[in-house]
Amino acid sequence: MDAFYASVEQLDDPSLSGKALAVGGSSKRGVVAAASYEARKFGVKSAMSGRLAARLCPHLIFVKPRFERYKEISQIIRKVFFEYTDLVEPLSLDEAYLDVTVNKFDYPSATILAREIRKKIKDRTGLNASAGISINKFIAKIASDINKPNGQKTIPPEDVISFLETLDIRKFHGVGKVTQEKMYGLGIFTGVDLKLKTLEYLQDHFGKSGLHYFNVVRGIHLSEVKPSRIRKSLGAERTFSENISSEIYMLEKLEDIAEEVERRLKGSRVAGKTITLKLKTSDFNIQTRSKTLKFFISSKALIMEETKALLFQEPIKDSIRLLGISLSNLNTDKTPKVTPKLKEEQLKLPF
């Protein structure tokens, strides 16, 4: 979806249409959750502090997020997806992968199918969507950003290699700012630069990610669309209006967070063995402390017992602006089932 949260706000309040809008908080602690395209022209983007966003765009309008409303519209959009295929892998409220190789209408073209899905989303929600179409998830993801907003891009099999070779490395999905700067420092600016590096070279400089970079620049990405994504962790966190430095106050905050984690675990009917305490200091450094238990837990009492031990594991030298608790190593099935027939038939659909 295009600027999803911001677009929903503009849809529901026509007075905001065409204006620079940020969903999130404008205070010194506020963070931008989403920005309209009008705001993006001024450099405003998600995860940016509200204070910086307001400085970049003085006429920026801030609105509070309404996640229940976003979920409501997201459900409408997902219903559209399932009208065409059961192989839908949601990534978030506003994004998903679809494998349409075997689709319910026997469409001969993935490009035409994507265009129809986008039109149906527009008809049912009033919102614009963009799409990327290609031979695997990695390239489709990159393609989905090319003609935003309200557009789509198809990278057919015969164009994949030339497309990747000319692409700026910063546009490769999964290459963040730190990795981008490291690659630039090594003389890797485009896909063709990356392709010239050996597997050994990439593994020496990027560790386990080296094999991924070696493969994807050659159009190799074997991850299937997984209709039932397995949750790997579940947690909650809180950012505070004022920094806190006393462990007593931290424990009070952690009590509330543990209660929320318990509620989410029970709602998802899962429990976890590995508990992690997350701390973000006043200078934005993130620390994590983890412990793996011999048994699964989901109750607030046990979560707090282990969290308290992690908190006092070593002294906290800086004041804290964020605390979080998460459970991983969950008691969930780890093997989503995909029928052999669908697996064999993937990626044969004409583009």
Beta strands, then each sheet from edge to edge (+ up, - down):
strand 1: 21-24
strand 2: 32-35
strand 3: 61-63
strand 4: 88-92
strand 5: 95-98
strand 6: 131-133
strand 7: 152-154
strand 8: 233-244
strand 9: 272-281
strand 10: 286-297
strand 11: 320-330
sheet 1: 2+ 1- 3-
sheet 2: 4+ 5-
sheet 3: 6+ 7+
sheet 4: 8+ 11- 9+ 10-
end
